[in-house]
Amino acid sequence: MKKLTAIGAGIALALFSGVAAAEDSVNGANTAWILTATALVLFMTIPGLSLFYGGLVRVKNVLSVLVQCFAITCMVSVLWLVIGYSLAFSEGSAVLGGLGNLFHANVTEEAVAGDIPESVFSMFQLTFAIITPALIVGGFAERMRFSSMLLFSGMWSLVVYSPVTHWVWGGGWLGEMGLMDFAGGTVVHVTAGVAAITAALVMGKRRGFPQTQMPPHNMTMTITGAGMLWVGWFGFNAGSALAANGDAGMAMMATHMSAAAGALTWMLAEWIRFGKPSALGAVTGMVAGLGTITPASGFVGPAGGLVIGIVAGFVCFNATMFLKRKLGVDDSLDVFPVHGVGGALGTILAGVFASTQLGVFSGQGYAEGMTMGSQVGVQAIGVLATAVYTGVVTYILLKLVDLMLGLRVTDDEETEGLDLNQHNERGYDL
């Protein structure tokens, strides 16, 4: 049985026991792959997620969504350099990294993390830190002030994203417990999903929801962005192997199969329920498959990835229907039912399909001393702890920002559209 440990454990060990050892060799192949994966993951946010989200909103708000994703990329990058990376990956306590790497003080040209330059490792991790708050934009799209979005996203990245990253990948308590999260089921998707639904509940529904139809204004843009997300996700998951090896190859294959299965399952569910499959359903199912396989991608085989994708398409489709049609929650772009539910589901299923006792559906095995039952228990603790912490802190941050700046635009501004009243520009000038 192959012993599996969390990706962060090895990296944390390297960082904590002499990162800057110039004599340590750098693996050129691994470095080249992680440089490529870094570009792919950044490509997921701009332009991938930007176009995906931009096409889903109404025409009067398309530019605002594009600008929000772009601005988050810039702001989180600066915060990561100054303090975010240090809080996530520097030696500290079980819950938070220290301040030893403020302004990347020890990330020199010679510093290494494992067998790649630490600068490359930090840049790769930065792309994850960027896309996570950008995903939350879908929960409050078309109604939050731009200034409030910037303040909230910046604070959230430091007090939610960085600590949870440390818990899982930076030597913190969940990593030590043995949580399997290969590429961000808890760190990225559960945090973003829970934050998005918290924002949707705190801010309230868009004017007219659900009585007024608010269809996507440009599905061509959305499908284009979805294709970029699919391709970029290979850097997200396969890059998390931090090496150009068989783990990266298997993660890529499992990721692709889950995405394809998720899209087909969602389309089939729509076909049965509404009589026709939609383009929106296809791309949403694809994203559900990708988000759900993310934590499991390096631990399961391709057949396990296929099953995870099928389950993701079915569960996330029904979660979306329940949230909007039954509960009437205006999570504008379905961040929680797709990313939150998908990330939690995939984290739990990683503990199942990592087993070597499932025949063709077997994965890579558990760490020494772990069984399926004990591993699933650890996975559940990871999901629950991440969700509760994210929900509570996100609520506090939203209330704080509301007191300082006001969260929501006025009714008149919402009717006019955020493109004009927040940016004095329009997405289209035909």
C-alpha positions in Angstrom: 0.0 0.0 0.0 1.4 3.3 -1.1 1.8 5.8 1.7 0.1 9.1 1.0 0.7 12.3 2.8 -0.7 15.8 2.3 1.2 17.8 -0.3 1.8 20.6 2.2 3.6 18.4 4.7 6.6 17.9 2.4 6.7 21.5 1.4 6.3 22.7 5.0 9.2 20.4 6.0 11.4 21.9 3.3 10.5 25.4 4.2 10.9 24.9 8.0 14.2 23.0 7.8 16.4 25.2 5.7 14.6 26.6 2.7 17.4 28.8 1.7 20.0 26.1 1.4 21.6 27.2 -1.8 23.4 24.0 -2.2 20.2 22.0 -2.6 19.7 21.0 -6.3 16.9 22.4 -8.4 15.1 20.0 -10.7 14.8 21.7 -14.1 11.9 19.5 -15.3 9.9 20.0 -12.2 10.6 23.7 -12.2 9.6 24.1 -15.8 6.3 22.3 -15.2 5.4 24.4 -12.2 6.2 27.6 -14.1 3.8 26.3 -16.8 1.2 25.3 -14.2 1.4 28.7 -12.6 0.6 30.4 -15.9 -2.3 28.0 -16.4 -3.9 28.7 -13.1 -3.6 32.5 -13.5 -5.2 32.0 -16.9 -8.1 30.4 -15.1 -8.9 33.7 -13.4 -8.0 36.2 -16.1 -9.4 35.7 -18.6 -11.2 32.3 -17.8 -13.3 33.0 -14.7 -13.7 36.7 -15.8 -15.4 35.7 -19.1 -17.3 32.8 -17.5 -18.9 35.1 -14.9 -19.1 38.1 -17.2 -21.3 36.2 -19.6 -23.6 35.0 -16.9 -24.7 38.4 -15.6 -27.0 41.0 -17.2 -25.5 43.3 -19.9 -25.5 46.3 -17.6 -23.1 44.5 -15.2 -20.7 42.6 -17.4 -17.9 45.2 -17.1 -18.2 45.3 -13.3 -17.6 41.6 -13.0 -14.6 41.7 -15.3 -13.1 44.6 -13.4 -13.7 42.9 -10.0 -11.8 39.7 -11.1 -9.0 41.9 -12.5 -8.7 44.1 -9.5 -8.8 41.1 -7.1 -5.8 39.6 -9.1 -3.8 42.8 -8.6 -4.7 43.4 -4.9 -4.2 39.8 -3.7 -0.8 39.7 -5.5 0.4 42.6 -3.5 -1.0 41.3 -0.2 0.6 37.9 -0.9 4.0 39.5 -1.3 3.7 41.6 1.8 2.2 39.1 4.3 -0.2 36.5 2.8 2.5 34.0 1.9 4.1 34.3 5.3 0.9 33.7 7.1 0.2 30.6 5.0 3.6 29.0 4.7 6.0 30.3 7.2 6.8 28.4 10.4 4.3 29.3 13.1 1.6 27.7 15.2 -0.8 24.9 14.2 -3.3 27.5 13.1 -1.3 30.3 11.5 2.1 30.9 9.9 4.5 33.4 11.4 5.9 36.7 10.1 9.3 35.4 9.0 8.6 36.0 5.4 7.1 39.5 5.4 7.8 41.0 1.9 9.2 37.6 1.0 12.3 38.4 3.1 13.8 34.9 2.7 12.6 34.1 -0.8 15.9 34.7 -2.5 17.0 33.5 -5.9 18.8 30.6 -4.2 16.0 29.6 -1.9 14.3 26.3 -2.7 11.1 24.5 -1.7 11.6 20.8 -2.2 13.4 20.7 -5.6 12.0 23.9 -7.1 12.8 27.5 -6.4 10.8 28.9 -3.6 9.9 31.9 -5.8 8.2 29.5 -8.2 6.4 27.7 -5.3 5.2 31.0 -4.0 4.0 32.2 -7.4 2.1 28.9 -7.9 0.4 29.2 -4.6 -0.4 32.9 -5.3 -2.5 31.9 -8.2 -4.7 29.8 -5.8 -4.9 32.8 -3.5 -6.1 34.9 -6.4 -8.8 32.7 -7.8 -10.5 31.9 -4.4 -11.8 35.4 -3.6 -12.5 35.9 -7.3 -14.9 32.9 -7.1 -16.8 34.6 -4.3 -17.7 37.4 -6.7 -20.4 35.1 -8.1 -22.3 35.2 -4.8 -22.8 38.9 -4.7 -22.7 39.8 -8.4 -24.7 42.8 -9.6 -25.2 44.4 -6.2 -22.0 45.1 -4.2 -20.1 48.4 -4.3 -16.7 48.2 -5.9 -14.9 49.8 -3.0 -16.6 47.4 -0.5 -15.7 44.4 -2.7 -12.0 45.4 -2.7 -12.0 45.9 1.1 -13.8 42.7 1.8 -11.7 40.6 -0.6 -8.4 41.9 0.8 -9.4 41.3 4.4 -10.9 37.9 3.5 -7.7 36.7 1.8 -5.7 37.4 4.9 -8.0 36.3 7.7 -9.7 33.3 6.0 -7.7 32.1 3.0 -4.2 32.3 4.5 -5.0 30.6 7.8 -7.0 27.8 6.1 -4.1 27.3 3.7 -1.7 27.0 6.7 -4.0 24.5 8.3 -4.0 22.2 5.3 -0.7 22.8 3.3 1.5 24.9 5.5 2.2 22.5 8.4 -1.0 23.2 10.3 -3.3 21.0 12.3 -5.4 19.6 9.5 -2.4 18.6 7.5 -0.9 17.0 10.6 -4.2 15.1 11.1 -3.8 13.6 7.7 -6.4 15.5 5.6 -6.3 14.6 2.0 -6.7 17.8 0.0 -4.6 17.6 -3.1 -5.4 20.9 -4.8 -7.9 22.8 -2.7 -11.2 21.2 -2.0 -11.3 22.8 1.4 -8.7 25.6 0.9 -10.3 26.9 -2.3 -13.8 25.5 -2.9 -15.3 25.1 0.5 -14.0 28.5 1.6 -15.3 30.3 -1.6 -18.6 28.5 -1.6 -19.4 29.2 2.1 -18.2 32.8 1.8 -20.4 33.3 -1.3 -23.6 32.1 0.3 -22.9 34.0 3.4 -22.5 37.2 1.3 -25.7 36.4 -0.6 -27.7 36.0 2.7 -26.2 39.1 4.3 -26.8 41.3 1.3 -30.1 40.0 0.3 -31.6 39.3 -3.2 -31.2 41.3 -6.3 -34.1 43.5 -7.1 -36.8 41.5 -8.7 -35.4 38.1 -7.8 -36.9 35.5 -8.3 -40.0 36.9 -10.0 -38.0 38.7 -12.8 -36.0 36.5 -15.2 -32.3 37.3 -15.1 -30.8 35.1 -17.8 -27.1 35.2 -18.9 -26.6 38.0 -21.4 -23.9 36.3 -23.4 -23.6 32.5 -23.3 -20.9 32.6 -26.0 -18.7 34.5 -23.6 -19.5 32.1 -20.8 -18.7 29.0 -22.8 -15.4 30.6 -23.9 -14.5 31.3 -20.3 -15.5 27.7 -19.4 -13.2 26.3 -21.9 -10.3 28.3 -20.5 -11.2 27.1 -17.0 -11.1 23.5 -18.1 -7.7 23.9 -19.7 -6.3 26.0 -16.8 -7.6 23.4 -14.3 -4.9 21.0 -15.5 -2.4 23.4 -14.0 -4.5 23.7 -10.8 -4.7 20.0 -10.1 -1.8 18.4 -12.0 0.5 21.2 -10.9 -0.3 20.4 -7.3 1.9 17.4 -7.6 4.8 19.9 -7.6 6.6 17.7 -9.9 6.5 16.4 -13.5 5.8 12.8 -12.6 3.2 10.1 -12.6 1.2 11.8 -9.8 0.8 14.8 -12.0 -0.2 12.7 -15.0 -2.8 10.7 -13.0 -4.2 13.9 -11.5 -4.6 15.4 -15.0 -6.5 12.3 -16.2 -8.8 12.1 -13.2 -9.5 15.8 -13.5 -10.4 15.5 -17.2 -12.7 12.5 -16.7 -14.5 14.2 -13.8 -15.1 17.3 -15.8 -16.5 15.4 -18.8 -18.7 13.2 -16.6 -20.0 16.2 -14.6 -21.0 18.0 -17.8 -22.8 15.0 -19.3 -24.6 14.2 -16.0 -25.8 17.8 -15.6 -27.1 17.9 -19.1 -28.9 14.6 -18.6 -30.5 15.8 -15.4 -31.8 18.9 -17.3 -32.9 16.8 -20.2 -35.0 14.6 -17.9 -36.4 17.5 -15.8 -36.9 20.2 -18.4 -37.0 18.4 -21.7 -33.9 20.0 -23.1 -30.2 20.1 -22.2 -28.8 23.7 -22.0 -25.4 25.1 -22.8 -25.4 26.7 -19.3 -26.1 23.3 -17.8 -23.2 21.7 -19.7 -20.6 24.3 -18.6 -21.9 24.4 -15.0 -21.7 20.6 -14.8 -18.2 20.8 -16.1 -17.2 23.2 -13.3 -18.9 21.1 -10.8 -16.9 18.1 -11.9 -13.7 20.1 -11.8 -14.3 21.5 -8.4 -15.4 18.1 -6.9 -12.3 16.2 -8.2 -9.9 18.9 -7.0 -9.2 17.6 -3.5 -9.2 14.0 -4.7 -7.3 14.3 -8.0 -3.9 13.2 -6.8 -5.2 10.3 -4.7 -7.7 8.5 -7.0 -7.5 6.8 -10.3 -9.3 7.8 -13.5 -12.2 5.4 -13.0 -12.6 6.9 -9.5 -12.5 10.4 -11.1 -15.3 9.3 -13.5 -17.6 8.3 -10.6 -16.8 11.5 -8.7 -17.7 13.5 -11.8 -21.1 11.7 -12.2 -21.9 12.2 -8.5 -20.8 15.8 -8.8 -23.1 16.5 -11.7 -26.1 14.9 -10.0 -25.6 16.3 -6.5 -24.6 19.9 -7.5 -27.5 20.1 -10.0 -30.0 19.2 -7.3 -28.3 21.5 -4.8 -28.7 24.4 -7.3 -32.3 23.7 -7.8 -33.0 23.4 -4.1 -31.1 26.5 -3.1 -32.8 28.8 -5.7 -36.2 27.3 -6.3 -37.0 25.9 -2.8 -35.1 28.3 -0.5 -35.0 31.3 -2.7 -31.4 32.2 -1.9 -29.9 34.6 -4.5 -26.4 33.1 -4.8 -26.2 34.9 -8.2 -23.9 32.6 -10.1 -24.4 29.4 -8.0 -21.0 29.5 -6.2 -22.2 27.6 -3.1 -24.0 24.7 -4.8 -21.3 24.2 -7.4 -18.0 25.0 -5.5 -19.1 24.7 -1.8 -21.1 21.5 -2.2 -18.7 20.2 -4.8 -15.6 20.9 -2.8 -17.1 19.3 0.3 -18.3 16.3 -1.6 -15.0 15.8 -3.3 -13.1 16.1 -0.1 -15.2 13.3 1.5 -15.0 11.1 -1.6 -11.2 11.4 -1.7 -11.3 9.4 1.5 -13.4 6.7 -0.3 -11.8 6.4 -3.7 -8.2 6.5 -2.4 -8.7 3.0 -1.2 -6.8 0.2 -3.0 -9.6 -2.3 -2.4 -12.1 -1.0 -5.0 -10.9 -2.9 -8.1 -10.7 -0.7 -11.2 -12.0 2.2 -9.1 -9.1 2.0 -6.6 -6.8 4.9 -5.8 -3.3 5.3 -4.4 -4.0 4.1 -0.9 -4.0 5.7 2.6 -1.2 6.8 4.9 0.1 4.2 7.2 -2.4 3.3 10.0 -5.4 4.8 8.2 -8.5 3.0 7.0 -11.3 4.2 4.8 -13.4 4.9 7.9 -10.8 6.8 9.7 -9.8 8.7 6.6 -13.4 9.7 5.8 -13.7 10.9 9.4 -10.6 13.2 9.0 -12.1 14.4 5.7 -15.4 15.3 7.4 -13.6 17.2 10.2 -11.7 19.2 7.6 -14.8 20.1 5.7 -16.7 21.0 8.9 -13.9 23.1 10.4 -13.3 25.0 7.2 -17.0 25.7 6.6 -17.7 26.9 10.2 -14.6 29.1 10.4 -15.2 30.6 6.9 -18.9 31.3 7.6 -18.3 33.0 10.9 -15.4 35.1 9.9 -17.0 36.0 6.5 -20.1 37.2 8.3 -18.1 39.4 10.6 -16.1 40.9 7.8 -19.2 41.7 5.8 -20.8 43.4 8.7 -17.6 45.4 9.3 -17.4 46.5 5.7 -21.0 47.4 5.8 -20.4 49.7 8.7 -17.4 51.3 7.1 -18.5 51.7 3.5 -21.9 50.2 3.0 -22.0 46.9 1.2 -24.8 47.4 -1.4 -25.4 49.9 -4.1 -28.7 51.9 -3.9 -31.8 50.7 -5.7 -31.4 53.3 -8.4 -27.8 52.3 -9.0 -28.7 48.6 -9.1 -31.4 49.4 -11.7 -29.0 51.5 -13.8 -26.3 48.8 -13.6 -22.9 48.7 -11.9 -21.0 49.3 -15.2 -22.1 52.9 -15.4 -22.5 53.9 -11.7 -19.4 52.2 -10.4 -17.0 52.7 -13.3 -18.6 55.3 -15.6 -18.1 52.9 -18.5 -20.1 50.3 -20.4 -19.2 46.7 -21.4 -20.6 47.3 -24.9 -20.9 50.5 -27.0 -22.7 49.3 -30.1 
